[in-house]
Amino acid sequence: MNDIDFIRHDYKTLQSKHKVQVIHAKVKRVDGATSSVILENGDVIPFHRAVVSPGIDFKYEKGYIEGSEEHSPHAYKAGDQTLLLRKQLEEMKDGGTYVMVAPPNPFRCPPGPYERISLVAHYLKTNKPKSKIVILDQKKKFSKQGLFQEGWEDLYGDMIEWRSVEFGGKVVKVDPIKRIITTDENEVKADVLNYIPSQKAGKLAFDSGLTKGDWCPINTRTFESRLVKNVHVIGDASIATKMPKSGFSANSQAKIAALQISRLLKKMPAINPPKLANTCYSLLSPTYGISVSAVYEALENKIVKVEGSGGLSPMGANKEYRMLEAEYAEGWYKNQTSDIFR
Ligand SMILES: Cc1cc2nc3c(=O)[nH]c(=O)nc-3n(C[C@H](O)[C@H](O)[C@H](O)COP(=O)(O)OP(=O)(O)OC[C@H]3O[C@@H](n4cnc5c(N)ncnc54)[C@H](O)[C@@H]3O)c2cc1C
């Protein structure tokens, strides 16, 4: 099993090799009116154009209030929450029940909850085989569902029970301290409760006037905010449908935003239509991988999948195929992180 350092990265190479000036500080507001970033320490940084990628925040609801995550971690922003969930899992008794509440759309990383369930199942099968996993899903279906369910049955038998919002999964009430969830059908008692709440754009987006509803509307060709001039929003906070909210998407959007900004600053027309891409690998065990990928292009007001691009891993593939995809997933991670941080 990897520890948290496996997913930790620093900005040293960006500073030393690429000469990027990195300031570690909390931003209070990105102010379009004065074209400046206002830091919480009072410093003000002027800009011609700014790119904001503030990530997500949670919509606490149904008894899962702010602070609840100390008992029932969402572990959907990496760091302390990831470590807490791991600790609880390690302390859970053999024969215990791990319950995940999976969020409604749209949310960060559509296959993320189900990949996590797979790897939790792998850990439990190896270490605590009498345990059960229950997913209470606030959706009717999920990403790569057929592939996940095929793999779960193959690898973990009946350890994982998935209940959709239509069939017994709808959460009516939560007690995050006692870890009891009331659904529209019954009460479920969890030994570990991984409650992933509904999501919205990160607070900074709201504080900077970049949101309409829960997310940030953008010009899909340049990622410039439709609400604040000269401020571009990328990543999970932006409305970039049909692209999924993923790290790969965010990276692809960053490149397009940078390219378009460099052209706009030189008074050149934006590239039209820009092409973007996404691949989401998921591990069902360390040696069993599946994937979905697509190329996208940004039209006037929306981002669409390029017809015939990408695809999904096939159903019914053999062990060797799944093993190769697990290796590709590792390669993908190395490539992405080296692209971003090196
Ligand atoms: C369990 C899980 C598995 C995942 N697996 C994959 C995967 O396999 N492939 C993939 O492509 N994606 C995956 N993702 C999704 C991926 O992590 C996100 O889509 C990606 O991180 C989005 O990037 P972002 O820049 O929008 O947000 P973030 O990565 O959350 O970055 C936002 C940053 O802004 C900072 N910030 C926010 N407000 C302020 C402020 N006021 N001042 C200063 N800084 C601020 C935050 O601290 C944070 O560092 C996964 C996510 C999860 C939870």
PDBQT file of the ligand as one rigid body, heavy atoms in Angstrom, charges set to zero:
ROOT
HETATM    1  C1  LIG A 401     -10.536  10.198  -4.584  1.00  0.00    +0.000 C 
HETATM    2  C2  LIG A 401     -10.235  10.993  -5.813  1.00  0.00    +0.000 A 
HETATM    3  C3  LIG A 401      -9.617  10.378  -6.894  1.00  0.00    +0.000 A 
HETATM    4  C4  LIG A 401      -9.321  11.111  -8.041  1.00  0.00    +0.000 A 
HETATM    5  N1  LIG A 401      -8.720  10.474  -9.097  1.00  0.00    +0.000 NA
HETATM    6  C5  LIG A 401      -8.440  11.162 -10.221  1.00  0.00    +0.000 A 
HETATM    7  C6  LIG A 401      -7.818  10.512 -11.326  1.00  0.00    +0.000 A 
HETATM    8  O1  LIG A 401      -7.473   9.340 -11.266  1.00  0.00    +0.000 OA
HETATM    9  N2  LIG A 401      -7.589  11.251 -12.449  1.00  0.00    +0.000 N 
HETATM   10  C7  LIG A 401      -7.922  12.567 -12.545  1.00  0.00    +0.000 A 
HETATM   11  O2  LIG A 401      -7.674  13.167 -13.582  1.00  0.00    +0.000 OA
HETATM   12  N3  LIG A 401      -8.539  13.205 -11.505  1.00  0.00    +0.000 NA
HETATM   13  C8  LIG A 401      -8.801  12.531 -10.355  1.00  0.00    +0.000 A 
HETATM   14  N4  LIG A 401      -9.400  13.173  -9.299  1.00  0.00    +0.000 N 
HETATM   15  C9  LIG A 401      -9.915  14.550  -9.489  1.00  0.00    +0.000 C 
HETATM   16  C10 LIG A 401      -8.864  15.624  -9.299  1.00  0.00    +0.000 C 
HETATM   17  O3  LIG A 401      -8.239  15.505  -8.047  1.00  0.00    +0.000 OA
HETATM   18  C11 LIG A 401      -9.543  16.980  -9.405  1.00  0.00    +0.000 C 
HETATM   19  O4  LIG A 401     -10.404  17.018 -10.512  1.00  0.00    +0.000 OA
HETATM   20  C12 LIG A 401      -8.496  18.083  -9.563  1.00  0.00    +0.000 C 
HETATM   21  O5  LIG A 401      -7.712  18.139  -8.393  1.00  0.00    +0.000 OA
HETATM   22  C13 LIG A 401      -9.174  19.422  -9.846  1.00  0.00    +0.000 C 
HETATM   23  O6  LIG A 401      -8.227  20.437  -9.834  1.00  0.00    +0.000 OA
HETATM   24  P1  LIG A 401      -8.656  21.908  -9.362  1.00  0.00    +0.000 P 
HETATM   25  O7  LIG A 401      -7.466  22.750  -9.645  1.00  0.00    +0.000 OA
HETATM   26  O8  LIG A 401      -9.954  22.257  -9.944  1.00  0.00    +0.000 OA
HETATM   27  O9  LIG A 401      -8.887  21.761  -7.798  1.00  0.00    +0.000 OA
HETATM   28  P2  LIG A 401      -7.841  21.402  -6.635  1.00  0.00    +0.000 P 
HETATM   29  O10 LIG A 401      -6.893  20.338  -7.077  1.00  0.00    +0.000 OA
HETATM   30  O11 LIG A 401      -8.664  21.145  -5.413  1.00  0.00    +0.000 OA
HETATM   31  O12 LIG A 401      -6.978  22.710  -6.456  1.00  0.00    +0.000 OA
HETATM   32  C14 LIG A 401      -7.518  23.859  -5.900  1.00  0.00    +0.000 C 
HETATM   33  C15 LIG A 401      -6.421  24.511  -5.089  1.00  0.00    +0.000 C 
HETATM   34  O13 LIG A 401      -6.803  25.844  -4.777  1.00  0.00    +0.000 OA
HETATM   35  C16 LIG A 401      -6.437  26.085  -3.448  1.00  0.00    +0.000 C 
HETATM   36  N5  LIG A 401      -7.287  27.170  -2.937  1.00  0.00    +0.000 N 
HETATM   37  C17 LIG A 401      -8.639  27.205  -2.838  1.00  0.00    +0.000 A 
HETATM   38  N6  LIG A 401      -9.036  28.365  -2.306  1.00  0.00    +0.000 NA
HETATM   39  C18 LIG A 401      -7.911  29.092  -2.096  1.00  0.00    +0.000 A 
HETATM   40  C19 LIG A 401      -7.668  30.391  -1.550  1.00  0.00    +0.000 A 
HETATM   41  N7  LIG A 401      -8.653  31.174  -1.104  1.00  0.00    +0.000 N 
HETATM   42  N8  LIG A 401      -6.381  30.821  -1.476  1.00  0.00    +0.000 NA
HETATM   43  C20 LIG A 401      -5.341  30.041  -1.888  1.00  0.00    +0.000 A 
HETATM   44  N9  LIG A 401      -5.522  28.814  -2.410  1.00  0.00    +0.000 NA
HETATM   45  C21 LIG A 401      -6.794  28.338  -2.501  1.00  0.00    +0.000 A 
HETATM   46  C22 LIG A 401      -6.678  24.752  -2.734  1.00  0.00    +0.000 C 
HETATM   47  O14 LIG A 401      -5.959  24.689  -1.531  1.00  0.00    +0.000 OA
HETATM   48  C23 LIG A 401      -6.168  23.780  -3.781  1.00  0.00    +0.000 C 
HETATM   49  O15 LIG A 401      -4.786  23.556  -3.642  1.00  0.00    +0.000 OA
HETATM   50  C24 LIG A 401      -9.668  12.481  -8.116  1.00  0.00    +0.000 A 
HETATM   51  C25 LIG A 401     -10.260  13.107  -7.016  1.00  0.00    +0.000 A 
HETATM   52  C26 LIG A 401     -10.528  12.378  -5.873  1.00  0.00    +0.000 A 
HETATM   53  C27 LIG A 401     -11.155  13.068  -4.694  1.00  0.00    +0.000 C 
ENDROOT
TORSDOF 0
